[in-house]
Amino acid sequence: MKNSLLLISLVLFTFLSAASSPDPPEKQAAITISSKPIDHFDPADPSRRRFGALEFRGGLVLTSPYKLFGGISALRLQPDGARFIALSDRGLWLRGRIVYDGNRPAGIEDAVMAPVLDAKGKPAAHWDTESIAEDGGFLYVGIERRDFVMRFDYGRKGFLARAEPVAIPPDIKDLPSNKGLEALVFVPRSLPLGGTLIAFSERGLNEPGNLKAFLIGGPTPGPFSVKRTHEFDISDAALLPDGDVLILERKFFLMEGVSIRIRRIHLNNIKAGSVVDGTIILEADGREEIDNMEALSVHRSASGETICTMMSDDNYSIAQRTLLLQFALIEK
């Protein structure tokens, strides 16, 4: 039943999203988010905790009476693993704090939503905000459909930060309208490619059929590509502490439902002109507790574990869910 509702919702969303999406608010609002625990990633085998290179720690089904809650498309957790900033794909910030029961997520507190502001300080009502990258106090935001990148001085100004245009390669403007800029990663200056903004398209394909990506700024800017296999598209990306890049991928077919996977790509393999591939560290489908997974973040826990957090975009549909899922990366 869960998978059937998801299939129906995704099909309807293709046709109805523009008409049904709520308008952004004019100012920030404190909101209440309720949570229901997900104790087992695989309901058919509750004893199973290991999935590929990841160990399931716990999850939440999130709901809110606030009508603009949902549509989560990007996420960045702070080093404490609790505070986070997220984006709705309708030009809205979501800020909050994950509460834990031991090492399992137990709820969301201190939640606030606010409009993303354009360069004039006005709510960016029609921006399809799909991705976040973080450089200290600055946040880079990728906008799909229009395919441009904006920078926000979030560290100093918070929700009042205005968009500042970022120079991007002209080829980004040639990406498909609704399959364009989908994921951003900023490489810390202590790593190879330090100071580079890495941008991934959802399904911008080059002539060999691989996924277009771009190195913006940094020491060696230029285009590269990610090998596309099994018809997966990119929905987000995050950087591991050692510099490797995780890409979250998703595919949907009417008869098969939704599937996701995460690939790990070595940072040293990413160069202008290269075609990169990576090791699959997670695969899941409708048999597991997934939805339309669109957001991925990584942080190091106090005990030294690498924790991967995913969130889903419910498309503002009653047939879909906003999920928060957490896994520990097992390096052995």
N, C-alpha and C positions, 0 to 999 in steps of 0.2 A: 504493500500500500504506500509506504514512504517513497519508494522509487517511482511508482506510477504518478503520484502527485508531483514529484519533481519534474518528470518528463513533461507533463501537461503544462506546468508552470513555465518551464523554459521555452516551450513552443509559443505559448500565449505572450510571453514577454517580448519575443521578437517583434510582434505586431503592435503591442499595446503600451510599451514602456513610455514612449514619448507623451502619450495622453494621460497616463495614470501617475506619473512621477510627481511628488509634492514639490512645491516651490521652496527655495531656501528661506530661512528666517532673516530678518533685518538685524538681529543682534543675538548675542550668545544666550543660552538657556541652560540652567542646571536641570538634569533629567535623572529619572530613576530607571535603572536597568535591573530586571529580575533575571535569575539564572536557575536552570535546572541541570543537575550534574549528568555528565556522560561518563559512566564508570567503565564501560567496555567499548573499545574501538571496533571489535568484531563481536556483535551480539550473539552470533551462533557459537562462539567459543570464548566464553568469558575469562577462561584461564590464560588466554594468549595475551602477552604483553609486547612481544617483539614483532616488529613489522619491518622487514629489510634491515637497514642499519639504525632504525629508530625504535625506541622503547616508549610505549604509550604511558603518559603520566596522568592524563585526565582531560576532561573537556566540559564545556558548558553550552547549553542552548540558551541564548540571550533573547529577551523580549523587553519591550518598553511601551508604556502608554503614550509616549511622545511620538507623534505621527511621522516625524522626519527621521526617526531612528531606522537604520538599515542601510543596505546598499554598500557595505564596507568593501573597499577595493584596495586599501593599502594600510600598512601597520608598521610602526617602529616602537619597540620597547626600549626603555632606558636601561642602563646597566644594572639597576636594582631588580630588574625583572618584574616590577610591579607597575610603575608609571608608564603610560603609553600615549602616543598620539596616532590617530588613525584618520582615514579619509573615507567619506562617502563619495560615490561617483556622481553625486549631484551638487558638488561644490560646497561640501560641509566638512569641517573639522570635528573630530570626536576625541576628547581628552578624558582620561580616567585612570583608575588604579585597580590592578588585579589583586584580589585578596586570596591568600593561600591557606589551605589546611594541610600543614606539612609541606610536601612538594607538589600538591595537587591544586589546581585553580579551583576556587570555591565561590567566587562572585566578583562583581564589579562595583566599585564605590567611587564617589567624587566625580561622577560623569558629567561632562559639559559638552554641548554641541554649539557650534558657531559657524557663520558663513565664511568661506574663503573670500578674501578681499582682492579685487583687481588693483591695477596700478593707481586708480583714482580713489581707492578706499571704499568702493561700492561692492556689495555682494556679487560674486561671479556666478550669476544665476544659471548660466548655460554652459558652464565648464564641466566636461566629463573628466573629473580628477581621478586618475587611476593609479598613481604611484608616488612614493616618497623616497628620497634619499637624504641622508643626514651628514652634514659637515660641521661638527661643533654645534654652534647655536643656529646655523643656517639650515633650512629645509629646502630641498629641491622638489618640485612637484611636476609630474608629467601629465599633460592634458591630452587625452585621446580625441579623435575626430578632427580637432584643429591641429593637433600634433605640434605642440610647442612646450617649452619647459620654462617654469617660473621659479625664482628664488625668493625665499621669505626669511626675514631676520626674526625668526620665531624666538630665539633665545632672549632677545632684548624686548621685543614688542608683543610676544604672544599672539593672541587672536587678532590683534590690531595691525599686525605686519601686513604690508601691502606687497603685491606681486611685483617683482623686478624681472624683466625679460632676460633670458640667458641665450647667448648666441649658440645656434645649433647648425649642424650640417644641412644644406639645402635638400639633400636626399630624403630627410625625414618627412618633408612635406609631401613626398610622393607615396607615402604609406597608405594602405587602404583606410577608408574613412572610419570604420568601426573595428579595425584590426590593427591599429597603429601603436603608438607609444603605450606600453603596458607595464613596464618595470624599469626602475632606476636603482643603481647602486653607486655610492660614492666611495672611492678607494682612499683610505687614510694615507697621509704622506709618508708614513714609515714603511709602506709596503711597495713592491713593484707596481708600476702604473700609479703611484701616489699622486693625488690631486686630480685624478681622472673621474669623470662622471660616465658610467656605463649605462647605456640606454638599450632596452630590448623591445622589439616589436612583438605584438601578439601573434599576428600571422602576416607580416609583410614578407613575401617570399621573393628571393632572387631567382635568377634563371635556372640554377640547379635544383630549386625547390627547397632551399634552406631558409631559416628565419633570419631576417635582417637585424643587425645590432650595430651600435656605434660607440666609439670611444670619443668622448667630448672633452676638450681641454687636456691637461696633463702633458706628459713628455712626448707621447706618440699618438696623437689623435688620428682617427680614420675609421672607416667601416670594417666590420667583420661579420661573420654569420655563425649561427648555431645550427648544427645538423638536426634536421627535422625527421623524426621517425614515428611511425604508427599514428600519424595524423594528430599528434598532440600540439597544442598551442601554448605559448607562454602567458602566465597570468600574474607572476610576480617574481622577485629575486631578492636575495639577501646575502650578506658577506659573512663568512665564518671568521672566527678570531685569527686563524692562520692565513687568511686571505682568499681561500677558495670561495667560489661563488656557488650558491644553491639557486637553482631555478625551479619554481613551482609551475607545473604544466597541467593542462586540463583538456579533455575532449568530451564531446557530447554527440551522440547519435540517437535518433528517435527510438530505434529498436534495441539499442544496447545500454542506453542511459549514460550517466556521467562517470568518468574515470579521472583520476589524478595521478601524478607521479612527481617526484623530486629528483633532479639530477645534480650531481656535484661536479663542477668544472674547475680544473686547476687554473689559478690566476695566471701562472707563468705561461699557459698555453694561449692566453688571449692576447692577440696582436692584430694590428691593422692588416687586413687582407686575409686573416686566417679563417678556417672553418673549425669550430671547436665542438667537441662532444664530451660526454661525461658519464660517470658511473651512476646508475639508478640506485638511489638509497631508499626509496619508498614507492610503492604502487598500491593503489586502493580503488575500489569501485563501489557500486551501490550495496554491496554486501557489508561494507564497513560504514561507520558513522561519518559520512561526508555529505557535503552539499556542493554548491557552486564556489569552490575554494579559490579565493582571489588575492589573499593577503598573506605574506610570510615575513617573519622577523626572527632574528637570532640574538640570544644574549648568553652570557656566562653566569651561571648561578654562583651563590656564595660558596658552595662546596666544590666549584671548579668544573661542573658539568656544562656542556653546551646544550642549550635548550632551544628547540625550534617551536615557534608559535604560529599557528595558522588561523585565519578567520575567513568566513564565507560571506558572499554577497547574496542576500535573499531576494534581490530584484524587486523589493517592496511588494512581495507576493505572499499571500496567506498560505500558499502551498509550499513555500520554502522556509528555510531556517537560517538565522544568524548563529553560526557556530564559532566557538573558540576551542581549539585543540592544541595540546602541548605534548611534545615528545622530547626525550633525551637522545642525543646523538651518541651511538656506541661506536667508538673508534676501532675496537678490536675486530 
